[in-house]
């Protein structure tokens, strides 16, 4: 299945469903930040997400409980790939270069990123020689 990019409103609803794992429309509305959208608005977005293949439902009489079909990790991976493609010519190296040159990034944050990258390098080396 091809993943499509979500609108801000759709993504907000997905964040709630990822957190709750399954929920009725009323529960989704309760979790959304104020000012809360109308029940019908959320219901419409949920139908759109279902049409896009992001969620499915289980029927309980006339009410439906919704649950994600795509994990947050899957969507994050897709979103990042698109983001890097759109803004950094599909080059993760260009993206890292951009962030490391960003004045708002502290030395501590940069060192933490470096540790994370070094840790991934080590585990990949072990996988390839294991």
C-alpha positions, 0 to 999 in steps of 0.5 A, a space after each residue: 500500500 502506498 502511503 500518502 501525506 497527511 494534512 495537519 488535521 489528519 495528522 493530529 487525529 492520527 497522533 491521538 489514535 497512535 496514542 490511544 491505539 483504538 478509540 471512538 470519535 468522542 474519545 478522539 475529540 476529547 484528546 484534541 487540543 482546545 479549541 476542540 473541533 466539532 464531533 462531525 468535523 472529527 468524524 469526517 476526518 476519520 472517514 477520510 483517514 479510513 478512505 486513505 487506508 490509515 485506519 479501520 474500524 470495528 463496529 459496536 452496534 451503530 458506533 465504530 471504534 477506530 484503530 490505526 493500520 499504519 504505525 507511527 514509525 512507518 509514517 515517520 519513516 515515509 514523512 522523513 524520506 519525503 521531507 529529505 527529498 523535498 528540501 535536501 535533494 534526497 541527501 541525508 548528508 545535506 540535511 545533517 549539514 543544514 542542522 549542524 550549521 543551524 545556530 539554534 542547535 546547542 553543542 550538547 545537542 550536536 554531541 548527542 546526535 554524534 553519539 547516536 550516529 556513532 552508535 548506529 555505525 558500530 551496530 551496523 559494523 557488528 551486523 555486517 561482520 557478525 
